Amino acid sequence: MKDLQDLKILVMGVGGLGCPASLALAQAGVGTLGLVDPDRVELSNLHRQILYNEENVGQLKVEAARERLTQLFPGLKTIIYPEVFSGSNAEKLFRSYDIIVDGLDRLEKKYVLNDWCVKFNKPFVHAGVVKFEGQVMPVIPSVTACLRCLLPKIPPPFALPTCREAGVLGSFSQAIGYLQAFETLKLARGSKELFLWKWDIQKREARAIRPARNTECEACSKGMIEKEMAVRCEV
Ligand SMILES: [Zn+2]
């Protein structure tokens, strides 16, 4: 088990989830954070993306996030990747990291991340939030259930709304991002107490579930189907 200082974590998407998650991971003492995001800071991001302020509008998110994080934590090493995530750069991005944090905003992109993490046997922590519902799920490929064990098929492109389209409370998005960081640290420390957390703040429900692996899962039980690996996915 690595010391936190030697741990390398890749944060995919530095938005409503990736901002609080990377802040909490840096605060906990993680030595290296990789930050992946091709987008620039927009005014409409600021209520939930806590690493940025109005002065950052127009700046690449990864650059603004790096500035803020290293200002707060001078010992933190950051590596930035202002690029679109797809199957073609997954191996290059994932190769040198211990754990991947899924802060991507579209479900179809989360499937691509899931499938490539399973293929490379890379632990990752899925999270998603839309309106009043949020979830977090750490995944150890071939040990715990993956995203495709729960929902086998990729939804049609743009079938589900993003935070931007459906709206989300900034404070709720941040809470899910901090929970994602907590589960990432548990994963790094070798915890076997790994759960799918589901929160619905409108119904006042919080559940921790341990989903079973699907023995028919096309990702983690049968081997990935090449045509699905090739699904185009751009941020
Ligand atoms: Zn699976």
Residues whose N, C-alpha, C, O or C-beta is under 5 A from the ligand:
A	BS01	ZN	A145 C146 R148 C149 C217 A219 C220
